[in-house]
Amino acid sequence: MPPRWPRKPDRRDPAYRRLDDRMNFAMHVAIFAVTNSGLWFFYNLKSITWTWLPWLTASWLVVLLVHLIYISAIADYSESKTQKST
């Protein structure tokens, strides 16, 4: 069951922005897992020599870690002064 939001969704709401960013990160992780597991499955099944596959996986993992650091430590979810006045 998808998460329910108790009020009308508004991108200016800090709690909604935080939840939205975390759900986007979860989708990013899911796409990474599905894509990489499929590629590595065929890599091992067919004994293919894809020299680019470890680089793709490592690069994508670095992007995932940067995404995680951004949403957990850098992103500012507080209300700005201009948003309070509207």
C-alpha positions as CSV (number, residue, x, y, z in Angstrom):
1,M,0.0,0.0,0.0
2,P,1.4,3.4,-0.9
3,P,2.1,5.9,1.9
4,R,-0.8,8.2,2.6
5,W,-0.4,11.9,3.0
6,P,-2.7,13.4,5.7
7,R,-3.2,16.7,3.9
8,K,-3.2,18.1,0.4
9,P,0.3,17.5,-1.1
10,D,2.2,20.8,-1.5
11,R,5.8,21.0,-2.7
12,R,6.3,24.0,-0.3
13,D,5.7,21.7,2.7
14,P,9.0,20.7,4.1
15,A,7.8,17.3,5.4
16,Y,6.3,16.5,1.9
17,R,9.6,17.5,0.2
18,R,11.6,15.3,2.6
19,L,9.3,12.3,1.9
20,D,9.3,12.9,-1.8
21,D,13.1,13.0,-1.9
22,R,13.3,9.8,0.1
23,M,10.8,8.0,-2.2
24,N,12.9,9.2,-5.2
25,F,16.0,7.8,-3.6
26,A,14.2,4.5,-3.0
27,M,13.2,4.3,-6.7
28,H,16.8,5.1,-7.6
29,V,18.0,2.2,-5.4
30,A,15.4,-0.2,-6.9
31,I,16.3,0.7,-10.5
32,F,20.0,0.2,-9.6
33,A,19.4,-3.2,-8.1
34,V,17.2,-4.5,-10.9
35,T,19.4,-3.2,-13.7
36,N,22.7,-4.3,-12.2
37,S,21.5,-7.7,-11.0
38,G,20.2,-8.4,-14.5
39,L,23.4,-7.3,-16.2
40,W,25.6,-9.3,-13.8
41,F,23.3,-12.4,-14.2
42,F,23.8,-12.4,-18.0
43,Y,27.5,-11.6,-17.5
44,N,28.0,-14.7,-15.4
45,L,25.5,-16.9,-17.3
46,K,27.0,-16.3,-20.7
47,S,30.6,-15.8,-19.5
48,I,30.6,-12.5,-21.5
49,T,33.7,-10.2,-21.2
50,W,32.1,-6.9,-20.6
51,T,35.0,-4.8,-19.3
52,W,32.6,-1.8,-18.8
53,L,30.3,-3.6,-16.4
54,P,32.3,-3.2,-13.2
55,W,32.9,0.5,-14.0
56,L,29.2,1.0,-14.6
57,T,28.3,-0.6,-11.3
58,A,30.9,1.2,-9.3
59,S,30.1,4.6,-10.9
60,W,26.3,4.1,-10.3
61,L,27.0,3.1,-6.7
62,V,29.0,6.3,-6.2
63,V,26.1,8.3,-7.6
64,L,23.8,6.5,-5.2
65,L,26.0,7.3,-2.3
66,V,26.1,11.0,-3.3
67,H,22.3,11.0,-3.6
68,L,22.1,9.5,-0.1
69,I,24.5,12.0,1.4
70,Y,22.5,14.8,-0.2
71,I,19.1,13.8,1.1
72,S,20.4,12.9,4.5
73,A,22.9,15.6,5.3
74,I,22.9,18.5,2.7
75,A,19.2,19.1,1.7
76,D,17.5,21.9,3.6
77,Y,13.9,21.0,4.3
78,S,13.1,24.0,6.5
79,E,10.6,26.6,5.3
80,S,12.2,29.6,3.7
81,K,11.1,33.1,4.6
82,T,9.4,33.6,1.3
83,Q,7.3,30.5,1.7
84,K,6.1,31.5,5.2
85,S,4.6,34.7,3.8
86,T,2.4,33.0,1.2
